[in-house]
Amino acid sequence: AFMAIGVLMGEGHSYMDDLESFFWVLFWTCVHYDGNGHDRETGFAKWNKVDAMTLAGFKKAVIDDDRDFTRNADRDFTDYYKPLIPWVDKLRKVVFPNGRRWQQEDITLYSQMTQILNDAQNDSQV
């Protein structure tokens, strides 16, 4: 469930895939956990039961549209993690430029992600 889309599609592996995997771990946490360590069953559980190409398609559908992402995050994130929606969306936009998988390596991606996470940490709503 945490593998990068390109890796699921059989492409080579890059540090960019590891950073994308971090995004998926965070996304998974936000939809499955309530902040007290309790998890809940969601439709995303099927991600553990489908083949790699199907999972790649599911993931593409999550990230490809700005409005859909925020609407679906509002529906799917647990109440505990809802304050993170704008920050996870900012991560989505740097990990998936223009709502698409990365096309070329970006040596600034790690620092961009770190800055977003640092800013989120300082957000009084979080």
C-alpha positions in Angstrom: 0.0 0.0 0.0 3.0 2.3 0.5 4.9 1.7 -2.7 5.4 4.5 -5.2 3.3 4.4 -8.3 6.3 4.0 -10.7 7.6 1.1 -8.6 4.2 -0.6 -8.8 4.3 -0.2 -12.5 7.7 -1.9 -12.7 9.9 1.1 -13.3 13.3 1.5 -11.7 13.7 2.8 -8.1 14.8 6.2 -7.1 15.0 8.2 -3.9 12.0 10.0 -5.3 10.0 6.8 -4.9 11.0 6.7 -1.2 9.7 10.2 -0.7 6.5 9.3 -2.5 6.2 6.3 -0.2 6.4 8.6 2.8 3.4 10.5 1.3 1.5 7.2 1.1 2.3 6.2 4.7 1.1 9.6 5.9 -2.1 9.4 3.8 -2.7 5.9 5.1 -2.3 7.0 8.7 -4.7 9.9 8.2 -7.5 7.7 6.8 -7.0 4.7 9.1 -6.1 6.0 12.6 -8.0 8.1 15.1 -5.0 9.5 17.0 -5.3 7.2 19.9 -3.7 4.3 18.1 -7.1 2.8 17.1 -7.5 1.9 13.5 -10.7 1.7 11.4 -11.6 -0.3 8.4 -12.0 1.8 5.2 -12.3 1.2 1.5 -8.6 1.7 1.3 -8.0 -1.7 2.9 -8.5 -3.2 -0.5 -5.2 -1.6 -1.5 -3.5 -4.6 0.3 -5.5 -7.1 -1.8 -5.1 -6.0 -5.4 -2.4 -6.5 -8.0 0.2 -3.8 -8.5 -1.2 -2.2 -11.7 -4.7 -1.9 -10.1 -3.1 -0.3 -7.0 -1.2 2.1 -9.2 -4.5 3.1 -10.8 -6.2 3.6 -7.4 -3.3 5.8 -6.3 -3.4 7.9 -9.4 -7.1 8.5 -8.8 -6.3 9.8 -5.3 -3.8 12.4 -6.4 -4.8 13.6 -9.9 -7.3 16.4 -9.1 -7.0 19.2 -6.6 -10.7 19.5 -5.9 -11.2 15.8 -5.7 -8.3 15.3 -3.3 -9.5 17.9 -0.8 -13.2 16.7 -1.0 -12.2 13.1 -0.6 -9.7 13.9 2.2 -12.4 15.7 4.1 -14.6 12.6 3.7 -11.9 10.0 4.4 -9.5 11.5 6.9 -10.4 10.7 10.5 -11.5 13.7 12.6 -8.2 13.6 14.4 -6.2 14.1 11.2 -8.6 16.5 9.4 -6.4 19.6 10.4 -3.6 18.1 8.3 -5.6 18.1 5.1 -4.1 21.4 3.8 -0.6 20.2 4.7 -1.0 16.7 3.1 -2.4 18.5 0.1 0.7 20.7 -0.1 2.8 17.6 0.1 0.7 16.0 -2.6 1.4 19.0 -4.9 5.1 18.8 -4.5 5.4 15.0 -4.7 3.0 14.9 -7.7 3.5 18.1 -9.7 0.4 19.0 -11.7 -1.4 16.0 -10.2 0.9 13.5 -12.0 3.7 11.2 -11.1 7.1 12.8 -11.2 8.8 12.8 -14.6 12.3 13.7 -13.6 14.3 13.6 -10.4 14.1 16.8 -8.3 16.9 17.2 -5.8 14.9 19.8 -3.9 12.0 17.5 -3.2 13.2 16.4 0.3 13.8 20.0 1.4 10.4 21.0 0.1 8.7 18.2 2.0 10.7 19.0 5.1 9.7 22.7 4.9 6.0 21.8 4.5 6.2 19.4 7.5 7.9 22.1 9.6 5.3 24.7 8.7 2.6 22.2 9.6 4.2 21.7 13.0 3.9 25.4 13.6 0.2 25.6 12.6 -1.9 26.2 15.6 -4.7 24.2 14.0 -2.5 21.1 13.9 
